[in-house]
Amino acid sequence: MAKLTELTVVFRTQSDVEASVVRGLLESEGFQALLSSDIPHSVYPLSIGELGEVRVSVRTDEAERARQAIEEYRGDVAAGVESLNERLSKLE
């Protein structure tokens, strides 16, 4: 893993689960990703503003590509979202 001074935050969230999903996405794309937070979430599962924020970081030289990977994934997911009414109407 790169030195801490060589890392750039590419994603921020209040959710440990969402941060883990993003880290998994980035790792599946070949990035080394690090999760960080100002408080231990397993001890304090509450989120209090920025204190509860979970950050996903990658090497600075890969930050832009990592952000693009996250945005592409979000676009793919949004394009695949289908309302329940649409899905059920296909069954009729």
C-alpha positions as CSV (number, residue, x, y, z in Angstrom):
1,M,0.0,0.0,0.0
2,A,1.2,3.5,-0.7
3,K,2.3,5.8,2.0
4,L,-0.4,7.8,3.7
5,T,0.9,11.0,2.1
6,E,0.3,9.5,-1.3
7,L,-3.4,8.7,-0.8
8,T,-6.4,10.7,-2.0
9,V,-9.9,10.4,-0.7
10,V,-12.2,9.4,-3.7
11,F,-15.4,8.6,-1.8
12,R,-17.1,9.7,1.5
13,T,-20.2,8.2,3.1
14,Q,-21.8,7.8,6.5
15,S,-22.4,4.1,5.9
16,D,-19.8,1.4,6.6
17,V,-21.7,-0.9,4.3
18,E,-21.6,1.5,1.4
19,A,-17.9,2.2,2.0
20,S,-17.2,-1.5,1.9
21,V,-19.2,-1.9,-1.4
22,V,-17.2,0.9,-3.0
23,R,-13.9,-0.5,-1.7
24,G,-14.9,-3.9,-3.2
25,L,-15.8,-2.3,-6.5
26,L,-12.4,-0.5,-6.6
27,E,-10.5,-3.6,-5.7
28,S,-12.3,-5.6,-8.4
29,E,-11.1,-3.0,-10.8
30,G,-7.5,-3.5,-9.7
31,F,-7.2,-0.6,-7.2
32,Q,-5.8,-0.9,-3.7
33,A,-8.3,0.9,-1.5
34,L,-8.2,1.9,2.1
35,L,-11.1,2.7,4.4
36,S,-10.6,5.3,7.2
37,S,-12.7,7.0,9.8
38,D,-12.2,9.3,12.8
39,I,-14.0,7.0,15.2
40,P,-14.1,3.2,15.5
41,H,-17.5,2.3,14.0
42,S,-17.7,-1.1,15.6
43,V,-17.6,0.6,19.0
44,Y,-19.6,3.7,18.1
45,P,-22.1,2.7,15.4
46,L,-23.7,6.2,15.5
47,S,-22.8,8.8,12.9
48,I,-22.4,12.3,14.2
49,G,-21.8,14.6,11.3
50,E,-18.3,14.3,9.9
51,L,-17.2,12.2,12.8
52,G,-19.2,9.3,11.4
53,E,-17.8,9.7,7.9
54,V,-16.1,6.8,6.3
55,R,-13.5,7.7,3.6
56,V,-12.3,5.5,0.8
57,S,-8.9,6.4,-0.4
58,V,-6.6,5.2,-3.2
59,R,-3.1,6.2,-4.5
60,T,-3.1,9.8,-5.6
61,D,-1.9,8.8,-9.1
62,E,-5.0,6.5,-9.5
63,A,-7.6,8.8,-7.9
64,E,-9.1,10.2,-11.1
65,R,-9.5,6.7,-12.6
66,A,-11.0,5.4,-9.3
67,R,-13.6,8.2,-9.3
68,Q,-14.5,7.4,-12.9
69,A,-14.9,3.7,-12.0
70,I,-17.3,4.7,-9.1
71,E,-19.3,7.1,-11.4
72,E,-19.5,4.4,-14.2
73,Y,-20.8,1.9,-11.7
74,R,-23.4,4.4,-10.4
75,G,-24.5,5.0,-13.9
76,D,-24.8,1.3,-14.7
77,V,-26.8,0.7,-11.5
78,A,-29.1,3.7,-12.2
79,A,-29.7,2.5,-15.8
80,G,-30.7,-0.9,-14.5
81,V,-33.2,0.4,-11.9
82,E,-36.7,-0.6,-12.8
83,S,-39.8,0.2,-10.8
84,L,-42.0,-2.6,-9.4
85,N,-44.9,-1.4,-11.5
86,E,-42.8,-1.7,-14.7
87,R,-41.6,-5.2,-13.8
88,L,-45.1,-6.4,-12.9
89,S,-46.7,-5.0,-16.1
90,K,-44.4,-7.2,-18.1
91,L,-45.9,-10.2,-16.4
92,E,-49.5,-9.3,-17.5
